[in-house]
Amino acid sequence: MNGHVKSMYFQQFMELATTLLSVLLLMAVDSTRTVAASRNQQCGNSLQQTLKLTRLAQKESVDLIKTYKASQGEISELFCKVSVNNVPDPNISGLEPSERIVSIYTHLQAFIPHFKRVYEQQTDLQLPMSPLLAELSVVKAHSRNLAALINSFYQSLFPNLPVPEPAGGATALPPPQNVFQQKVYGCVVLKTYKEFLSNVSRELRNLKSKVCRRRIQINTPFF
């Protein structure tokens, strides 16, 4: 076999190898994009489920305040306008998405002891079959469920970042109160929770466009 023939075979071999490498690279890119798109869809589905429960809880909180005011007697409209200490802030804090998701989670955890206290107080003030007690139980349960969804969503996005413990430790509850103070406290807790859920709903809509779409960009390589 002369040098010209060898050179021709070598050139054909190199062309075939180059073509094969290009095909393999395209397959790798396509596979990576498919996986990334699947993860992006899972992110969107998880967030949509969380947003759906948030909207339900938000609607329930609006109805609950109406029921609460109707069950507190005269001047109930004034109860929610009084300032009360130790009630969680309805605003979400943090700069990064991870920080803001954690803020939502810790706020939900902070509200639960307040719901328990309001329920205990209203148990002494209401009849056993009061609709208020039933609605309070539902809202508290959905708050726990929403916290679990938020925690799960956070873990799926940031598996290497554990949810930090609340900086202030256990939730601070008010000292013993008289009947008037109890009525005011309950109304302020429920009103603040409603405001918080409104903020959560808005925040989740923003996160859907920021976090889930960014995942596919991060996970897709370019050659």
C-alpha positions as CSV (number, residue, x, y, z in Angstrom):
1,M,0.0,0.0,0.0
2,N,1.6,3.2,-1.2
3,G,1.7,6.5,0.8
4,H,-1.1,8.1,-1.2
5,V,-3.6,5.2,-0.3
6,K,-2.6,5.3,3.3
7,S,-3.1,9.0,3.5
8,M,-6.6,8.6,1.9
9,Y,-7.6,5.9,4.4
10,F,-6.3,8.0,7.3
11,Q,-8.3,11.0,6.1
12,Q,-11.5,8.9,5.8
13,F,-10.9,7.5,9.3
14,M,-10.5,11.0,10.7
15,E,-13.6,12.2,9.0
16,L,-15.6,9.3,10.4
17,A,-14.2,9.8,13.9
18,T,-15.1,13.5,13.7
19,T,-18.6,12.8,12.5
20,L,-19.1,10.2,15.3
21,L,-17.8,12.6,17.9
22,S,-20.1,15.3,16.7
23,V,-23.1,12.9,16.9
24,L,-22.1,11.9,20.4
25,L,-21.8,15.5,21.6
26,L,-25.2,16.3,20.1
27,M,-26.7,13.3,21.9
28,A,-25.2,14.4,25.1
29,V,-26.5,18.0,24.7
30,D,-29.9,16.7,23.9
31,S,-30.0,14.3,26.8
32,T,-28.8,17.0,29.2
33,R,-31.4,19.5,27.9
34,T,-34.1,16.8,28.3
35,V,-33.1,16.1,31.9
36,A,-32.9,19.9,32.6
37,A,-36.3,20.4,31.0
38,S,-37.8,17.6,33.1
39,R,-36.4,19.1,36.3
40,N,-37.6,22.5,35.3
41,Q,-41.1,21.1,34.8
42,Q,-40.9,19.4,38.2
43,C,-39.9,22.7,39.8
44,G,-42.8,24.4,38.2
45,N,-45.3,21.7,39.2
46,S,-44.1,21.7,42.8
47,L,-44.3,25.5,42.9
48,Q,-47.8,25.4,41.3
49,Q,-49.0,23.0,44.0
50,T,-47.6,25.2,46.7
51,L,-49.2,28.3,45.1
52,K,-52.5,26.5,44.9
53,L,-52.6,25.8,48.6
54,T,-51.4,29.3,49.4
55,R,-54.4,30.7,47.5
56,L,-56.8,28.4,49.2
57,A,-55.3,29.3,52.6
58,Q,-55.6,33.0,51.6
59,K,-59.3,32.7,50.8
60,E,-59.9,30.8,54.1
61,S,-58.1,33.5,56.0
62,V,-60.4,36.1,54.5
63,D,-63.5,34.1,55.5
64,L,-62.0,33.4,58.9
65,I,-61.7,37.0,59.8
66,K,-65.3,37.6,58.9
67,T,-66.4,34.7,61.1
68,Y,-64.1,35.9,63.9
69,K,-65.5,39.5,63.9
70,A,-69.1,38.2,63.8
71,S,-68.4,36.0,66.9
72,Q,-66.8,38.7,69.0
73,G,-69.8,40.9,69.7
74,E,-69.9,44.7,69.6
75,I,-67.0,46.9,68.5
76,S,-65.4,43.9,66.8
77,E,-64.4,46.1,63.8
78,L,-62.0,47.9,66.1
79,F,-60.2,44.9,67.4
80,C,-58.0,44.4,64.3
81,K,-56.9,48.1,64.4
82,V,-55.1,47.8,67.7
83,S,-51.3,47.3,67.8
84,V,-50.2,44.0,69.4
85,N,-46.6,42.9,70.3
86,N,-45.0,39.5,69.5
87,V,-47.1,38.9,66.3
88,P,-45.0,37.7,63.4
89,D,-44.1,40.3,60.7
90,P,-46.2,39.7,57.5
91,N,-43.2,40.8,55.3
92,I,-40.9,38.3,53.6
93,S,-37.2,39.0,54.1
94,G,-34.0,38.1,52.2
95,L,-32.2,39.0,49.0
96,E,-31.6,35.6,47.4
97,P,-34.4,33.2,46.5
98,S,-33.1,30.7,49.0
99,E,-33.3,33.3,51.8
100,R,-36.8,34.4,50.8
101,I,-38.1,30.8,50.7
102,V,-36.6,30.2,54.2
103,S,-38.3,33.4,55.3
104,I,-41.7,32.1,54.2
105,Y,-41.1,28.8,55.9
106,T,-40.0,30.3,59.2
107,H,-42.9,32.7,59.2
108,L,-45.3,29.9,58.7
109,Q,-43.7,28.0,61.6
110,A,-43.9,31.1,63.8
111,F,-47.7,31.6,63.1
112,I,-48.6,28.1,64.2
113,P,-48.1,28.6,68.0
114,H,-50.2,31.8,67.7
115,F,-53.0,29.9,66.0
116,K,-52.9,27.4,68.9
117,R,-53.1,30.2,71.5
118,V,-56.0,31.9,69.7
119,Y,-57.8,28.6,69.5
120,E,-57.4,27.9,73.2
121,Q,-58.6,31.4,74.1
122,Q,-61.6,31.2,71.8
123,T,-62.5,27.7,73.2
124,D,-63.2,29.5,76.5
125,L,-65.2,32.3,74.8
126,Q,-67.2,30.3,72.2
127,L,-69.8,27.5,72.3
128,P,-68.3,24.0,71.5
129,M,-70.0,23.9,68.1
130,S,-68.9,27.4,67.1
131,P,-68.0,27.7,63.3
132,L,-65.1,29.8,64.4
133,L,-63.4,26.9,66.2
134,A,-63.8,24.7,63.2
135,E,-62.4,27.3,60.8
136,L,-59.4,28.0,63.1
137,S,-58.6,24.3,63.1
138,V,-58.7,24.2,59.3
139,V,-56.5,27.3,58.9
140,K,-53.9,25.9,61.4
141,A,-53.8,22.5,59.6
142,H,-53.4,24.2,56.2
143,S,-50.6,26.4,57.6
144,R,-48.7,23.2,58.7
145,N,-49.3,21.7,55.2
146,L,-48.1,24.8,53.5
147,A,-45.0,24.9,55.6
148,A,-44.2,21.3,54.7
149,L,-44.7,22.1,50.9
150,I,-42.4,25.1,51.2
151,N,-39.8,23.0,53.0
152,S,-40.0,20.3,50.4
153,F,-39.7,22.8,47.6
154,Y,-36.7,24.4,49.2
155,Q,-34.9,21.1,49.6
156,S,-35.5,20.2,46.0
157,L,-33.9,23.5,44.9
158,F,-31.1,23.7,47.4
159,P,-30.4,20.1,48.6
160,N,-27.0,21.2,50.0
161,L,-28.4,24.1,52.0
162,P,-30.3,22.9,55.2
163,V,-33.1,25.1,56.4
164,P,-31.6,27.2,59.2
165,E,-33.1,27.3,62.6
166,P,-35.1,30.5,63.5
167,A,-32.6,33.1,64.8
168,G,-34.8,34.1,67.7
169,G,-35.4,30.6,69.0
170,A,-38.9,29.6,70.1
171,T,-41.9,31.8,69.1
172,A,-42.7,34.4,71.7
173,L,-46.3,34.4,72.8
174,P,-48.1,37.1,74.8
175,P,-48.5,36.9,78.6
176,P,-51.9,36.1,80.2
177,Q,-54.6,38.4,78.8
178,N,-58.0,39.6,79.8
179,V,-61.0,38.9,77.5
180,F,-60.7,42.2,75.6
181,Q,-57.0,41.6,75.0
182,Q,-57.7,38.1,73.8
183,K,-60.2,39.3,71.3
184,V,-57.8,42.0,70.0
185,Y,-54.9,39.5,69.9
186,G,-56.9,37.0,67.9
187,C,-58.0,39.5,65.4
188,V,-54.5,40.9,64.9
189,V,-53.0,37.5,64.4
190,L,-55.6,36.5,61.8
191,K,-55.3,39.9,60.0
192,T,-51.5,39.7,59.9
193,Y,-51.6,36.1,58.6
194,K,-53.9,37.2,55.8
195,E,-51.5,39.9,54.8
196,F,-48.6,37.4,55.0
197,L,-50.4,34.9,52.7
198,S,-50.9,37.7,50.2
199,N,-47.2,38.4,50.2
200,V,-46.4,34.7,49.9
201,S,-48.7,34.4,46.9
202,R,-47.0,37.3,45.2
203,E,-43.5,35.9,46.1
204,L,-44.3,32.4,44.7
205,R,-45.4,33.9,41.4
206,N,-42.1,35.8,41.2
207,L,-40.1,32.7,42.1
208,K,-41.7,30.7,39.4
209,S,-40.1,32.9,36.7
210,K,-36.8,33.3,38.5
211,V,-35.9,30.0,40.1
212,C,-37.5,27.3,37.9
213,R,-36.4,28.9,34.6
214,R,-32.9,29.6,35.9
215,R,-32.5,25.9,36.7
216,I,-32.7,24.9,33.0
217,Q,-30.2,27.6,32.1
218,I,-27.7,26.4,34.8
219,N,-28.1,22.7,33.8
220,T,-27.7,23.2,30.0
221,P,-24.1,23.2,28.8
222,F,-23.0,24.9,25.6
223,F,-20.4,23.5,23.3
